[in-house]
Amino acid sequence: MSNEDEARRKLLKPKVTPEEALSILIDCYIPDGFGTNPELPRCEVIQQLDSYDDINYLVRVDGQKALLKIHNGVESEQFIAAHVRKRARLENDVDVADDTASRTSIIDMHTAIYEHLADPKYGLTTGRSIPVKNTPSSSSNGDDDDGDDSVCIRELSVISEEHSPTQLVVRLQTWVHGSPLSDIKWYSIETLVDAGCYLGRMSHALDDLAASNKDALEASKNYHAWDGRHVVDIEPYMSHLDDNYKRNLTTSVIDSFKKEIIESGEGEKLRMGINHADFNDANIIVGNEDGAGIKVTGVIDFGDTVYRVSRFKRTLYGRPIVNRCRRLLTVLLPRAGNFISMSNIKPPSRIKASDNRQRYHGPSLPT
């Protein structure tokens, strides 16, 4: 995805009302409508949720919470184009088994991730696609030809009136129960350890996906402005920094990156893989199941997932969490000398959530 696409994402952000969201649910997921009792609707829109370039609604379908996601127009265009290419190849009897360009959209990658992470052997929970029950003619994109019932397409409004209406991909997902870690005021260091273990299992699972699904791997290699490999791409925006200190600091980081990572060739040696790339306390879902303490129950928001250098995970993943942990260790280390036994910290030391609002400017954590 190019810088131009990043700009277009702002214009093609969905502009969908709760009434339109309800209509989508009825048309695509509840083909038999509201049932026999009008006072007990089979689906309802509860509230709109925060989202960057998509629109998300918390909904209820047949008594179960779910997430209704209307994808951005840029990803929707990419998805439709990929499926048009695949359908054309199928209709012309062209073998698409070795054609990685036939199905390489980001939305398809998300579908593959949700299905892959659902394997019980990984012990992970994230939203899964709920199959489309009905595909109205206004939604048809020919996906029935390749058996894809994970999404549907609707003509909907976007922020730009000039581009409205446009075809947008819609997905209904199971709800990940629990609370965002960012909503928890106090929690123990064991919760952070659990989050780290969860991230480790997810990273291994995504490595398995990359090794087994070449289409998902190809789709993950799209351009992402926040990918650490593209640090130098922010140079054109340096003129917008009025503060000389910040501008000089940023310039020094870019210069060091060019010299130590790009020109030295060291960047080519770093481990690559499919990364969640947004594993922070807003996307880590936790709960206190069976009174066993606050544990990670799931992870959400794969919108930034990209194939990238794994080493950069340390700078992006869980930055607010790392800030809290660093402050905790600052207190514990002088008392524990050179060794800390997590199991011997009684009662569990706790981290105050307000620390998350502060930003740490010190050196990087040791590798």
C-alpha positions as CSV (number, residue, x, y, z in Angstrom):
1,M,0.0,0.0,0.0
2,S,1.6,3.3,-1.1
3,N,1.7,6.7,0.5
4,E,-1.0,7.7,-2.0
5,D,-3.2,4.9,-0.7
6,E,-2.6,6.1,2.9
7,A,-4.0,9.5,1.9
8,R,-7.0,7.9,0.1
9,R,-7.9,6.0,3.2
10,K,-9.0,9.2,4.8
11,L,-11.3,10.0,1.9
12,L,-12.7,6.4,1.7
13,K,-13.4,5.9,5.3
14,P,-16.9,4.5,5.6
15,K,-19.7,6.8,6.7
16,V,-22.4,4.4,7.8
17,T,-25.2,5.1,10.2
18,P,-26.5,2.7,12.9
19,E,-29.7,2.3,10.8
20,E,-27.6,1.3,7.8
21,A,-25.6,-1.1,9.9
22,L,-28.8,-2.7,11.1
23,S,-30.0,-3.1,7.5
24,I,-26.7,-4.9,6.6
25,L,-27.3,-7.3,9.5
26,I,-30.8,-8.1,8.4
27,D,-30.0,-8.4,4.7
28,C,-26.8,-10.4,4.9
29,Y,-26.9,-12.3,8.2
30,I,-30.6,-12.6,9.2
31,P,-32.3,-13.5,5.9
32,D,-35.5,-14.5,7.7
33,G,-35.8,-11.1,9.4
34,F,-37.0,-10.5,12.9
35,G,-38.8,-13.8,13.5
36,T,-42.3,-14.2,14.8
37,N,-42.0,-12.0,17.9
38,P,-41.5,-8.3,16.9
39,E,-40.6,-7.4,20.5
40,L,-37.6,-9.8,20.4
41,P,-35.5,-8.7,17.4
42,R,-32.9,-11.2,16.2
43,C,-30.4,-8.5,15.7
44,E,-29.7,-5.0,17.0
45,V,-27.0,-2.3,16.8
46,I,-25.7,-1.4,20.3
47,Q,-23.1,1.2,19.7
48,Q,-20.4,2.5,17.4
49,L,-16.8,1.7,18.5
50,D,-13.6,3.7,18.0
51,S,-11.8,3.0,14.8
52,Y,-9.1,4.6,12.7
53,D,-10.0,4.2,9.0
54,D,-12.8,1.6,9.2
55,I,-16.2,1.7,11.0
56,N,-16.9,-0.8,13.7
57,Y,-20.2,-1.5,15.5
58,L,-20.9,-3.6,18.6
59,V,-24.0,-5.5,17.6
60,R,-26.1,-8.4,19.0
61,V,-27.2,-11.3,16.8
62,D,-29.5,-14.0,18.2
63,G,-28.6,-12.9,21.7
64,Q,-24.8,-13.0,21.1
65,K,-22.5,-10.0,20.9
66,A,-20.6,-9.6,17.7
67,L,-18.5,-7.0,15.8
68,L,-19.7,-5.6,12.6
69,K,-16.8,-4.2,10.6
70,I,-17.2,-2.1,7.4
71,H,-13.8,-2.0,5.8
72,N,-12.1,1.1,4.4
73,G,-12.5,1.7,0.6
74,V,-8.9,1.2,-0.2
75,E,-8.8,-2.3,1.3
76,S,-12.2,-3.0,-0.3
77,E,-11.0,-2.1,-3.7
78,Q,-8.0,-4.3,-3.3
79,F,-10.2,-7.2,-2.2
80,I,-12.6,-6.8,-5.1
81,A,-9.7,-6.6,-7.6
82,A,-8.0,-9.7,-6.3
83,H,-11.2,-11.7,-6.5
84,V,-12.0,-10.4,-10.0
85,R,-8.5,-11.6,-11.1
86,K,-9.1,-15.0,-9.6
87,R,-12.5,-15.4,-11.1
88,A,-11.2,-14.4,-14.5
89,R,-8.4,-17.0,-14.2
90,L,-10.9,-19.7,-13.2
91,E,-13.3,-18.9,-16.0
92,N,-10.4,-19.1,-18.5
93,D,-9.3,-22.5,-17.1
94,V,-6.0,-21.0,-15.9
95,D,-4.2,-22.8,-13.1
96,V,-4.1,-20.4,-10.2
97,A,-2.4,-22.7,-7.7
98,D,1.0,-21.1,-8.2
99,D,-0.3,-17.6,-8.9
100,T,0.3,-15.5,-5.7
101,A,-1.3,-12.5,-7.4
102,S,-4.6,-14.2,-7.6
103,R,-5.6,-13.7,-4.0
104,T,-3.4,-11.3,-2.2
105,S,-5.7,-8.7,-0.6
106,I,-5.2,-7.6,3.0
107,I,-8.8,-8.6,3.8
108,D,-8.1,-12.1,2.6
109,M,-5.1,-12.2,4.8
110,H,-7.2,-11.2,7.8
111,T,-9.6,-14.1,7.0
112,A,-6.6,-16.5,6.8
113,I,-5.3,-15.2,10.2
114,Y,-8.6,-15.6,12.0
115,E,-9.0,-19.1,10.7
116,H,-5.4,-20.0,11.5
117,L,-5.3,-18.6,15.0
118,A,-8.5,-20.5,15.9
119,D,-6.6,-23.8,15.9
120,P,-6.8,-25.0,19.5
121,K,-3.1,-26.0,19.6
122,Y,-2.1,-22.3,19.8
123,G,-4.3,-21.5,22.8
124,L,-5.3,-18.1,21.3
125,T,-8.6,-16.2,21.0
126,T,-9.5,-13.6,18.5
127,G,-12.6,-12.7,16.5
128,R,-13.7,-15.2,13.9
129,S,-15.7,-14.4,10.8
130,I,-19.4,-15.3,11.0
131,P,-20.5,-16.7,7.6
132,V,-22.8,-14.6,5.4
133,K,-26.2,-16.2,5.3
134,N,-27.6,-14.2,2.3
135,T,-25.9,-12.2,-0.5
136,P,-28.4,-9.6,-1.9
137,S,-27.9,-8.7,-5.5
138,S,-26.6,-5.2,-4.4
139,S,-23.9,-7.0,-2.4
140,S,-22.8,-9.5,-5.0
141,N,-19.1,-9.5,-6.0
142,G,-18.9,-12.9,-7.4
143,D,-17.4,-14.4,-4.3
144,D,-19.9,-17.3,-4.5
145,D,-17.8,-18.6,-7.4
146,D,-14.9,-19.3,-5.1
147,G,-16.9,-20.2,-2.0
148,D,-15.9,-17.2,0.1
149,D,-18.7,-16.5,2.6
150,S,-16.6,-14.7,5.2
151,V,-17.6,-11.2,3.9
152,C,-20.2,-9.5,1.8
153,I,-20.1,-6.2,-0.2
154,R,-22.4,-3.3,0.0
155,E,-22.6,0.1,-1.8
156,L,-22.2,2.6,1.1
157,S,-21.3,6.2,1.7
158,V,-17.8,7.3,2.6
159,I,-16.4,10.5,4.0
160,S,-15.7,11.9,0.5
161,E,-19.1,12.8,-1.2
162,E,-17.3,12.7,-4.5
163,H,-16.6,9.0,-4.0
164,S,-20.0,8.1,-2.5
165,P,-21.5,5.6,-2.7
166,T,-18.7,3.0,-3.2
167,Q,-18.4,-0.7,-2.7
168,L,-17.2,-1.6,0.7
169,V,-16.4,-5.0,2.2
170,V,-18.4,-5.9,5.3
171,R,-17.5,-8.6,7.9
172,L,-19.3,-9.9,11.0
173,Q,-17.0,-11.3,13.7
174,T,-17.5,-13.1,16.9
175,W,-17.0,-10.9,20.0
176,V,-13.8,-11.3,22.1
177,H,-15.1,-11.2,25.7
178,G,-13.3,-9.3,28.4
179,S,-11.9,-5.8,28.9
180,P,-9.0,-4.0,27.2
181,L,-6.0,-4.0,29.4
182,S,-6.0,-0.2,29.1
183,D,-9.2,-0.1,31.2
184,I,-7.7,-1.9,34.1
185,K,-6.5,0.5,36.8
186,W,-4.2,-1.9,38.7
187,Y,-2.7,-5.2,37.8
188,S,0.2,-7.4,38.8
189,I,3.5,-8.0,36.9
190,E,2.3,-11.5,36.3
191,T,-0.3,-10.1,34.0
192,L,2.5,-8.6,31.9
193,V,4.3,-11.9,31.9
194,D,1.1,-13.5,30.7
195,A,0.8,-10.9,27.9
196,G,4.3,-11.6,26.8
197,C,3.7,-15.4,26.7
198,Y,0.5,-14.7,24.7
199,L,2.5,-12.6,22.2
200,G,5.1,-15.3,21.9
201,R,2.4,-17.9,21.1
202,M,0.8,-15.6,18.6
203,S,4.2,-14.9,16.9
204,H,4.9,-18.6,16.5
205,A,1.4,-19.1,15.1
206,L,1.9,-16.3,12.6
207,D,5.2,-17.9,11.6
208,D,3.4,-21.1,10.9
209,L,0.9,-19.2,8.8
210,A,3.6,-17.6,6.7
211,A,5.2,-21.0,6.1
212,S,1.9,-22.7,5.1
213,N,-0.1,-20.0,3.3
214,K,1.8,-18.2,0.6
215,D,-1.2,-16.0,-0.3
216,A,-1.4,-14.7,3.2
217,L,2.4,-14.2,3.3
218,E,2.2,-12.3,0.0
219,A,-0.6,-10.1,1.2
220,S,1.3,-9.2,4.4
221,K,4.1,-7.6,2.3
222,N,2.0,-4.5,1.5
223,Y,3.5,-1.1,2.2
224,H,2.7,0.2,5.7
225,A,3.8,3.7,6.7
226,W,4.3,2.6,10.3
227,D,6.6,-0.3,9.4
228,G,9.9,0.3,11.0
229,R,11.7,-0.5,7.7
230,H,10.3,2.8,6.3
231,V,11.7,5.2,8.8
232,V,13.4,7.2,6.1
233,D,10.0,7.8,4.5
234,I,9.1,10.4,7.1
235,E,11.8,12.8,5.9
236,P,9.4,14.8,3.6
237,Y,7.4,15.6,6.7
238,M,10.3,17.0,8.8
239,S,9.4,20.5,7.7
240,H,6.2,20.3,9.8
241,L,8.2,20.0,13.0
242,D,8.5,23.6,14.4
243,D,10.5,22.5,17.5
244,N,14.2,22.5,16.6
245,Y,15.0,19.9,19.3
246,K,12.5,17.5,18.0
247,R,13.5,18.0,14.4
248,N,17.2,17.5,15.2
249,L,16.4,14.4,17.3
250,T,14.3,12.9,14.6
251,T,17.0,13.7,12.0
252,S,19.6,12.0,14.0
253,V,17.5,8.9,14.3
254,I,16.9,8.8,10.6
255,D,20.6,9.3,9.9
256,S,21.6,6.5,12.3
257,F,19.0,4.2,10.7
258,K,20.4,4.9,7.2
259,K,24.0,4.3,8.3
260,E,23.6,1.4,10.8
261,I,20.7,-0.5,9.2
262,I,20.5,0.3,5.5
263,E,24.0,1.2,4.3
264,S,25.7,-1.4,6.5
265,G,23.5,-4.1,5.2
266,E,22.6,-5.2,8.8
267,G,19.0,-4.8,8.0
268,E,19.1,-7.7,5.5
269,K,20.2,-10.0,8.4
270,L,17.3,-9.3,10.7
271,R,14.6,-11.9,11.1
272,M,11.4,-11.2,9.1
273,G,7.8,-12.4,9.7
274,I,4.1,-11.6,9.8
275,N,3.6,-9.4,12.8
276,H,0.5,-8.2,14.6
277,A,2.3,-4.8,14.8
278,D,-0.3,-3.3,17.2
279,F,0.0,-5.4,20.4
280,N,-0.7,-2.7,22.9
281,D,-2.9,-2.5,26.0
282,A,-5.9,-1.3,24.0
283,N,-5.9,-4.5,21.9
284,I,-5.0,-7.0,24.7
285,I,-8.2,-8.3,26.1
286,V,-8.1,-9.6,29.7
287,G,-10.4,-11.1,32.3
288,N,-10.4,-12.6,35.8
289,E,-11.6,-16.1,35.1
290,D,-12.3,-18.3,38.1
291,G,-10.7,-15.7,40.4
292,A,-7.2,-16.7,39.2
293,G,-6.1,-13.1,38.6
294,I,-6.1,-10.9,35.5
295,K,-5.2,-13.1,32.5
296,V,-5.1,-12.4,28.8
297,T,-8.2,-13.8,27.2
298,G,-7.7,-12.6,23.6
299,V,-6.3,-10.1,21.2
300,I,-8.0,-7.9,18.7
301,D,-7.3,-5.5,15.8
302,F,-5.1,-7.0,13.1
303,G,-5.5,-3.9,11.0
304,D,-1.8,-3.1,11.1
305,T,-0.6,-6.7,10.5
306,V,2.3,-6.6,8.1
307,Y,5.4,-8.6,7.1
308,R,8.2,-6.8,8.8
309,V,11.5,-7.1,10.7
310,S,10.7,-8.8,14.0
311,R,13.3,-6.9,15.8
312,F,11.2,-3.8,15.5
313,K,8.5,-5.4,17.5
314,R,10.3,-4.2,20.6
315,T,9.7,-0.6,19.6
316,L,6.1,-0.9,18.7
317,Y,4.5,-3.8,20.6
318,G,3.2,-3.0,24.0
319,R,5.0,0.3,24.4
320,P,2.6,1.5,27.1
321,I,2.9,-1.8,28.9
322,V,6.7,-1.7,28.7
323,N,6.6,1.8,30.2
324,R,4.6,0.5,33.2
325,C,6.9,-2.5,33.6
326,R,10.0,-0.4,33.5
327,R,8.8,1.8,36.3
328,L,7.9,-1.3,38.4
329,L,11.4,-2.8,37.8
330,T,13.0,0.5,38.8
331,V,11.5,-0.1,42.2
332,L,12.1,-3.8,42.5
333,L,15.7,-4.1,41.2
334,P,17.4,-2.2,44.0
335,R,15.6,-4.6,46.5
336,A,16.3,-7.8,44.6
337,G,19.9,-7.2,43.7
338,N,20.8,-8.9,40.4
339,F,18.0,-11.5,40.5
340,I,14.2,-11.2,40.6
341,S,12.1,-14.3,41.0
342,M,8.6,-13.5,39.8
343,S,7.1,-16.3,41.9
344,N,8.6,-14.9,45.1
345,I,7.1,-11.4,44.8
346,K,4.4,-11.5,47.4
347,P,2.0,-9.9,47.3
348,P,2.2,-9.1,43.6
349,S,3.6,-5.6,43.0
350,R,1.1,-3.6,41.0
351,I,1.4,-1.0,38.3
352,K,-0.7,2.1,38.2
353,A,-2.5,2.7,35.0
354,S,-1.9,6.4,35.1
355,D,1.8,5.7,34.4
356,N,0.6,4.7,30.9
357,R,-0.1,8.4,30.2
358,Q,3.6,9.3,30.6
359,R,6.1,8.7,27.9
360,Y,9.5,7.2,28.4
361,H,12.4,8.9,26.6
362,G,15.2,6.9,28.0
363,P,17.4,4.2,26.2
364,S,15.9,1.1,24.6
365,L,15.3,-2.0,26.7
366,P,18.2,-4.4,26.5
367,T,17.8,-7.1,23.8
